[in-house]
């Protein structure tokens, strides 16, 4: 080891020691940096998802034409079309689902006065027992003034807490909308000049990394991109299939809210494996406000449909597209949900598929270097 390598490793060790000693400060800086960069990170995510659709639209938009106007307009038109399609899908789903959910809450609110009337009738029927109850309360010698003051103070603090909560919710909503808008604008800039950004990153990696490290890095990026893009396409396809089958089946057996619940089940099915059950709970809630018995029929139908989807559709559409065995898909979802909730469930499968493919290729390469054959290795 020469002096230069010794100094470099010493600096790395010193930096790691400083990070460990001042971990709380470093974590605070990281959170601040993430909060500042959150709209840009969100924009990169939007750009990646929109790029999958935009590339397919560019392949349809006069791909063999050499017309200058068509060549110049291909990128902006396909970019706007991909964003418009995504926004229209979101608006369509919300248009189907939200009015029905509001109707459900209206129906429930209409049932509340009836419940209050039943309580009043019950108290009237038990009015002959009220004198004895009043006598018992009198014998308790309660300090009603003190109780009233405590209740008033509790109501005042509850009102302040409610106002603070409402302010926090409004602020969070405005902040989220702002981040989404800024992220969408940034994603459009990234998509408009993605080749230029890619070339500059490629030059930077070539300049700062050795050839073998650069090649390995490019290979890892390629594998991760293939797994993520295949997962997104497969998951969206599976969600569309499941939502369509749900809506069609509900229409055939004459269940209410077939279209909205089908759209809701398809939307929640974007969450791997468990998403359809979330849609089932919400759909049953919508149906039970109209006809409780039909809610049971809906749950039975969706359980059957979910079994077909989990054993036939999902492994073929999603599992085969990412090259990940079914048992690892389930494990990735469980671990991802524990680490990152819904986002972890969405990201866990393509991350696991990327790691699985990298390990599989590395194992195969190592076997070839050692002169081993995969079929010659005995199972444990």
VENZI-V942147 format. One record per backbone hydrogen bond with DSSP energy under -0.5 kcal/mol. NH is the residue of the N-H (numbers start at 0). CO is the residue of the C=O. E is the energy in kcal/mol with one decimal. If there is no record, write none. Layout:
NH_CO_E ; NH_CO_E
This chain:
5_1_-2.1 ; 6_2_-2.5 ; 7_3_-2.4 ; 8_4_-2.6 ; 9_5_-2.1 ; 10_6_-2.4 ; 11_7_-2.1 ; 12_8_-2.5 ; 13_9_-2.4 ; 14_10_-2.5 ; 15_11_-2.3 ; 16_12_-2.4 ; 17_13_-2.2 ; 18_14_-2.2 ; 19_15_-2.2 ; 20_16_-2.5 ; 21_17_-2.6 ; 22_19_-1.0 ; 25_21_-2.4 ; 26_22_-2.8 ; 27_23_-2.4 ; 28_24_-2.4 ; 29_25_-2.4 ; 30_26_-2.4 ; 31_27_-2.2 ; 32_28_-2.7 ; 33_29_-2.4 ; 34_30_-2.4 ; 35_31_-2.0 ; 36_32_-2.4 ; 37_33_-1.0 ; 40_36_-2.7 ; 41_37_-2.9 ; 42_38_-2.2 ; 43_39_-2.1 ; 44_40_-2.1 ; 45_41_-2.6 ; 46_42_-2.7 ; 47_43_-2.2 ; 48_44_-2.3 ; 49_45_-3.0 ; 50_46_-2.1 ; 51_47_-1.1 ; 52_48_-1.0 ; 53_49_-2.9 ; 54_50_-2.6 ; 55_51_-1.0 ; 56_52_-2.0 ; 57_53_-2.5 ; 58_54_-1.3 ; 59_55_-0.6 ; 59_56_-0.8 ; 60_56_-2.1 ; 61_59_-1.8 ; 64_61_-1.2 ; 70_66_-2.5 ; 71_67_-2.4 ; 72_68_-2.1 ; 73_69_-1.2 ; 74_70_-0.5 ; 75_71_-0.6 ; 76_72_-2.2 ; 77_73_-2.3 ; 78_74_-2.3 ; 79_75_-2.5 ; 80_76_-2.5 ; 81_77_-2.3 ; 82_78_-2.0 ; 83_79_-2.6 ; 84_80_-2.7 ; 85_81_-2.0 ; 86_82_-2.3 ; 87_83_-2.7 ; 88_84_-2.1 ; 89_85_-2.0 ; 90_86_-2.6 ; 91_87_-2.6 ; 92_88_-2.3 ; 93_89_-2.5 ; 94_90_-2.6 ; 95_91_-1.7 ; 96_92_-2.5 ; 97_93_-2.0 ; 99_95_-0.5 ; 100_96_-2.2 ; 101_97_-2.5 ; 102_98_-2.2 ; 103_99_-2.0 ; 104_100_-2.1 ; 105_101_-2.2 ; 106_102_-2.5 ; 107_103_-2.3 ; 108_104_-2.5 ; 109_105_-1.7 ; 110_106_-1.1 ; 110_107_-0.6 ; 111_107_-0.9 ; 112_108_-0.7 ; 113_109_-0.6 ; 114_110_-1.7 ; 115_111_-2.2 ; 116_112_-2.5 ; 117_113_-2.1 ; 118_114_-1.8 ; 119_115_-2.3 ; 120_116_-2.6 ; 121_117_-2.2 ; 122_118_-2.2 ; 123_119_-2.3 ; 124_120_-2.4 ; 125_121_-1.4 ; 126_123_-1.6 ; 128_125_-1.7 ; 129_126_-1.2 ; 130_126_-0.5 ; 132_128_-1.4 ; 133_129_-2.7 ; 134_130_-2.4 ; 135_131_-1.9 ; 136_132_-2.1 ; 137_133_-2.1 ; 138_134_-1.9 ; 139_135_-0.7 ; 139_136_-0.6 ; 140_137_-1.2 ; 141_136_-0.5 ; 143_141_-1.4 ; 146_142_-2.3 ; 147_143_-2.6 ; 148_144_-2.3 ; 149_145_-2.3 ; 150_146_-2.6 ; 151_147_-2.6 ; 152_148_-2.6 ; 153_149_-2.5 ; 154_150_-2.5 ; 155_151_-2.5 ; 156_152_-2.6 ; 157_153_-2.5 ; 158_154_-2.4 ; 159_155_-2.4 ; 160_156_-2.7 ; 161_157_-2.4 ; 162_158_-2.5 ; 163_159_-2.7 ; 164_160_-2.6 ; 165_161_-2.6 ; 166_162_-2.5 ; 167_163_-2.5 ; 168_164_-2.7 ; 169_165_-2.6 ; 170_166_-2.6 ; 171_167_-2.7 ; 172_168_-2.6 ; 173_169_-2.7 ; 174_170_-2.5 ; 175_171_-2.6 ; 176_172_-2.6 ; 177_173_-2.5 ; 178_174_-2.4 ; 179_175_-2.4 ; 180_176_-2.6 ; 181_177_-2.8 ; 182_178_-2.6 ; 183_179_-2.5 ; 184_180_-2.3 ; 185_181_-2.5 ; 186_182_-2.4 ; 187_183_-1.9 ; 188_184_-1.7 ; 189_185_-2.2 ; 190_186_-2.6 ; 191_187_-2.2 ; 192_188_-1.4 ; 193_190_-1.0 ; 196_192_-2.3 ; 197_193_-2.7 ; 198_194_-2.5 ; 199_195_-2.1 ; 200_196_-2.3 ; 201_197_-2.3 ; 202_198_-2.4 ; 203_199_-2.2 ; 204_200_-2.5 ; 205_201_-2.2 ; 206_202_-1.9 ; 207_203_-2.0 ; 208_204_-1.8 ; 213_209_-2.9 ; 214_210_-2.5 ; 215_211_-2.1 ; 216_212_-2.5 ; 217_213_-2.5 ; 218_214_-2.2 ; 219_215_-2.5 ; 220_216_-2.5 ; 221_217_-2.3 ; 222_218_-2.4 ; 223_219_-2.6 ; 224_220_-2.5 ; 225_221_-2.3 ; 226_222_-2.4 ; 227_223_-2.6 ; 228_224_-2.7 ; 229_225_-2.2 ; 230_226_-2.2 ; 231_227_-2.5 ; 232_228_-2.3 ; 233_229_-2.6 ; 234_230_-3.1 ; 235_231_-2.3 ; 236_232_-2.3 ; 237_233_-2.6 ; 238_234_-2.3 ; 239_235_-2.3 ; 240_236_-2.3 ; 241_237_-2.6 ; 242_238_-2.6 ; 243_239_-2.3 ; 244_240_-2.6 ; 245_241_-2.3 ; 246_242_-2.3 ; 247_243_-2.7 ; 248_244_-2.6 ; 249_245_-2.3 ; 250_246_-1.9 ; 251_247_-2.1 ; 252_248_-2.0 ; 253_250_-0.8 ; 254_249_-2.9 ; 257_254_-0.5 ; 260_256_-2.3 ; 261_257_-2.2 ; 262_258_-2.3 ; 263_259_-2.4 ; 264_260_-3.0 ; 265_261_-2.3 ; 266_262_-2.2 ; 267_263_-2.6 ; 268_264_-1.6 ; 269_266_-1.3 ; 270_267_-1.9 ; 271_269_-0.6 ; 273_271_-3.4 ; 274_270_-1.4 ; 277_273_-1.4 ; 278_274_-2.1 ; 279_275_-2.1 ; 280_276_-2.1 ; 281_277_-2.1 ; 282_278_-2.8 ; 283_279_-2.6 ; 284_280_-1.8 ; 285_281_-1.8 ; 286_282_-2.2 ; 287_283_-2.6 ; 288_284_-0.8 ; 289_286_-1.9 ; 290_286_-2.9 ; 293_290_-0.6 ; 294_290_-1.1 ; 295_291_-1.1 ; 296_292_-1.4 ; 297_293_-2.4 ; 298_294_-2.2 ; 299_295_-2.3 ; 300_296_-2.5 ; 301_297_-2.7 ; 302_298_-2.3 ; 303_299_-2.0 ; 304_300_-2.6 ; 305_301_-2.8 ; 306_302_-2.0 ; 307_303_-2.1 ; 308_304_-2.6 ; 309_305_-3.1 ; 310_306_-2.0 ; 311_307_-2.2 ; 312_307_-1.3 ; 313_308_-3.7 ; 315_311_-1.1 ; 316_312_-3.2 ; 317_313_-2.3 ; 318_313_-2.2 ; 319_314_-1.6 ; 321_317_-1.6 ; 322_318_-0.9 ; 323_318_-1.5 ; 327_324_-0.6 ; 328_324_-1.7 ; 329_325_-2.1 ; 330_326_-2.0 ; 331_327_-2.6 ; 332_328_-2.0 ; 333_329_-2.2 ; 334_330_-2.5 ; 335_331_-2.6 ; 336_332_-2.5 ; 337_333_-1.7 ; 338_334_-1.8 ; 339_335_-3.1 ; 340_336_-1.7 ; 342_339_-0.8 ; 343_339_-1.1 ; 344_340_-1.9 ; 345_341_-2.0 ; 346_342_-2.4 ; 347_343_-2.3 ; 348_344_-0.8 ; 349_345_-0.6 ; 350_346_-2.1 ; 351_347_-2.6 ; 352_348_-2.5 ; 353_349_-2.2 ; 354_350_-2.5 ; 355_351_-2.7 ; 356_352_-2.3 ; 357_353_-2.5 ; 358_354_-2.6 ; 359_355_-2.3 ; 360_356_-2.6 ; 361_357_-2.4 ; 362_358_-2.6 ; 363_359_-2.3 ; 364_360_-2.3 ; 365_361_-2.2 ; 366_362_-2.4 ; 367_363_-2.1 ; 368_364_-2.0 ; 369_365_-1.9 ; 370_367_-0.8 ; 371_366_-3.4 ; 375_372_-1.1 ; 376_372_-0.5 ; 376_373_-0.9 ; 377_375_-0.6
